[in-house]
């Protein structure tokens, strides 16, 4: 991989650019919290060749939402389930809108 290839990945939400320590620092939480949401299967960090956890920006957004719920008093397991369901709902809504646009392009609504 060249330096240009690496630089291009900075805009990739799924590129595992953050170490566990940096991710915890950015989220204002502990590394233990990140391990706990990993154990709850909310996020699965990628591993470096040395076995260290690496997090993407997308995973950090998910973790931040879980932390928000936990800070409001929601148990961590419930917070993880809520975030998973929110993420699934968002994806379903995105797909629904995409299908609707595709159907409208094939069968445009009648002019009024």
N, C-alpha and C positions, 0 to 999 in steps of 0.2 A: 504494500500500500504506500502510495506517495504522500507527501505533505499536502498536495492539492486534493487528494481523495479524502484525507482526514478533515481538512478545512471544510469541504463540501458537506460533511456530515453534521456540522454544527447546527444546521437548520432542521435536522431530522429529529422529530419528537421521540422516535424509538431507539435512537442511538444511545447506548449505555455509557454516558460520558462522566457520570458522577460516582465517586467513591462513596462508601457508606458514611465515612466521617463528614465529607462535604455535603452529602444529602441531608444528614441529620442537622448540620449547621444551617443549611438553607431553610429547612423546615422549622428550625427552632425547637427541635425535639432531641431525643436520645437515640443512640444506635440500637438500644434495646427495643424501643418502639418500632423501629424499622424491622428488626428481627421478628417481633411479635406479629406485625401485619403480614410478614412473609409466612410465618407459621400458620396464620389464619387463611393463607392462600389468596390474600387480596392482591398482592403483587409477587412476582417471582423474578428477583433480580438476576441478571446474567452474571456469569462468573468470568473473571480474567483468567489468563493462563495460570496464574499463581493461586487461583481459587478465591480471590477477593470479590465481594459483591460489587456490582456496578448497576447504577440506576439511570433510567432515561428521564427526560423531562416529563413525558406522559406519566410515568410511574410516580414522579414527584408530585404531580397534580393530584393523582389518586390518593397518595399518602397524605397530602395536605388536607384533602376533604375528610379523610378518616380522622386525622388529628383534630380537625374542627369539631367533629361529632363527639369525640372522646373528651375534648375540653368542655363540652356542654353537658357532660355526665353520662353519655351513652357508653355502655360496656364495649370493649374493643371488638369482641366477636360480633356483636350487633352492628356496630359501626361499619365493620368490614362488609357485612351482608347488605346493609343499606347502600353502601357505595357501589357494590357489585350490581345491585338492582338498578340504581340510578344510571350506571354506565350502560347496562343492557337496554334500559328504556331509551336513553339518548341514541343509541345505535339503531334501535327499532324505528324511532321517529325519523332518523336520517334516511334509512332505507325506504320507509313509507313515502317520504317526500320525493325521493329519487324515482320510485315506481310511479308515483302520481305524475311527475314531470314527463316520464317516458310515455305514459298512457295518453297524456294530453297532447304530446307531439304527434302521436299516431292518429288520435281522434280529437282534434281541437274542439273546444266548446263552441256552440252555435253563436254567431254574431247577434248582438241585440240591437 
